[in-house]
Amino acid sequence: MKNKVKKVVTWVLQILLGLEFILAGQAKFTRPDVWAREFRDWGYPDNVHYIIGGLELIGAVLIFFPKFASKAALGLGIIMLGAAVTHLLHQEWSRVVVTLILTGLLSLVYFLRKGNTAD
């Protein structure tokens, strides 16, 4: 029973995080004016939002596949840590909280899936 609960929790997290990062990634392409301004205000070069959006979309797709889920969670977690640092530096406290929660959930998927790609 314990193993079944672990599988269900893992899949629920993967699905929710995958959907979250699909939305986050696609927003950087469908609302480029908003994201270009945000990234510029944070001090990043032009068009970096496209790179981040693309990486978020790739990670979002890969997190649905058990074989790649831990690596996808790790990659997305690194992006979220960068986002957390950016938001800390700009004193955007609510965004810091959100990015750290996402980082925590991605870390959980990483550890639940690491070496466990059977299901």
C-alpha positions as CSV (number, residue, x, y, z in Angstrom):
1,M,0.0,0.0,0.0
2,K,2.8,2.4,0.9
3,N,4.4,1.9,-2.5
4,K,1.1,2.6,-4.3
5,V,0.7,5.9,-2.4
6,K,4.2,6.9,-3.3
7,K,3.5,6.2,-7.0
8,V,0.3,8.2,-6.9
9,V,1.9,11.2,-5.1
10,T,4.8,11.1,-7.5
11,W,2.5,11.1,-10.6
12,V,0.3,13.9,-9.1
13,L,3.3,16.1,-8.5
14,Q,4.7,15.4,-12.0
15,I,1.5,16.2,-13.7
16,L,0.9,19.4,-11.7
17,L,4.4,20.6,-12.1
18,G,4.4,19.7,-15.8
19,L,1.2,21.7,-16.3
20,E,2.6,24.7,-14.3
21,F,5.8,24.8,-16.3
22,I,3.9,24.5,-19.6
23,L,1.9,27.5,-18.6
24,A,5.0,29.4,-17.4
25,G,7.0,28.6,-20.5
26,Q,4.4,29.3,-23.0
27,A,3.6,32.7,-21.4
28,K,7.1,33.8,-22.3
29,F,6.3,33.2,-25.9
30,T,2.6,34.4,-26.0
31,R,3.2,37.5,-23.9
32,P,6.8,38.5,-24.9
33,D,6.2,42.2,-24.3
34,V,5.4,41.6,-20.6
35,W,8.2,39.1,-20.0
36,A,10.8,41.2,-22.0
37,R,10.0,44.1,-19.7
38,E,10.2,42.0,-16.5
39,F,13.6,40.5,-17.5
40,R,14.9,43.9,-18.6
41,D,13.9,45.3,-15.2
42,W,15.7,42.5,-13.5
43,G,18.8,43.3,-15.4
44,Y,18.9,40.5,-17.9
45,P,19.8,40.9,-21.6
46,D,17.2,41.1,-24.3
47,N,15.5,37.8,-25.3
48,V,16.6,35.8,-22.2
49,H,12.9,35.2,-21.5
50,Y,12.7,33.1,-24.7
51,I,15.6,30.9,-23.4
52,I,14.0,30.5,-20.0
53,G,10.6,29.8,-21.6
54,G,12.1,27.2,-23.9
55,L,13.9,25.5,-21.1
56,E,10.7,25.5,-19.0
57,L,8.7,23.9,-21.8
58,I,11.4,21.2,-22.4
59,G,11.5,20.5,-18.7
60,A,7.7,20.4,-18.5
61,V,7.4,17.8,-21.3
62,L,10.3,15.7,-19.9
63,I,8.8,15.6,-16.4
64,F,5.9,13.5,-17.7
65,F,8.3,10.7,-18.6
66,P,9.6,8.6,-15.6
67,K,12.9,8.0,-17.4
68,F,13.6,11.7,-17.6
69,A,11.6,13.1,-14.7
70,S,14.4,13.4,-12.2
71,K,16.7,15.2,-14.6
72,A,13.8,17.5,-15.7
73,A,13.0,18.2,-12.0
74,L,16.7,19.0,-11.4
75,G,16.9,21.4,-14.4
76,L,13.6,23.1,-13.6
77,G,14.8,23.4,-9.9
78,I,17.9,25.1,-11.0
79,I,15.9,27.6,-13.0
80,M,13.6,28.2,-10.0
81,L,16.6,28.8,-7.7
82,G,17.8,31.4,-10.2
83,A,14.4,32.9,-10.2
84,A,14.3,32.9,-6.4
85,V,17.7,34.8,-6.2
86,T,16.4,37.3,-8.8
87,H,13.2,37.9,-6.8
88,L,15.2,38.2,-3.5
89,L,17.5,40.8,-5.1
90,H,14.5,42.8,-6.2
91,Q,12.6,42.3,-2.9
92,E,9.7,40.6,-4.6
93,W,8.8,38.6,-1.6
94,S,5.6,36.8,-2.8
95,R,7.5,35.7,-5.9
96,V,10.3,34.4,-3.7
97,V,7.8,32.2,-1.8
98,V,6.3,30.8,-4.9
99,T,9.6,29.9,-6.5
100,L,10.9,28.3,-3.3
101,I,7.7,26.2,-3.1
102,L,8.1,25.1,-6.7
103,T,11.8,24.3,-6.0
104,G,10.7,22.2,-3.0
105,L,8.2,20.3,-5.0
106,L,10.7,19.7,-7.8
107,S,13.2,18.5,-5.3
108,L,10.6,16.0,-4.0
109,V,10.0,14.7,-7.6
110,Y,13.8,14.5,-8.1
111,F,14.3,12.3,-5.1
112,L,11.1,10.2,-5.7
113,R,12.1,9.5,-9.3
114,K,15.9,9.3,-8.9
115,G,16.7,5.7,-9.9
116,N,13.0,4.8,-10.0
117,T,11.9,5.0,-13.6
118,A,9.8,1.8,-13.8
119,D,6.4,3.5,-13.7
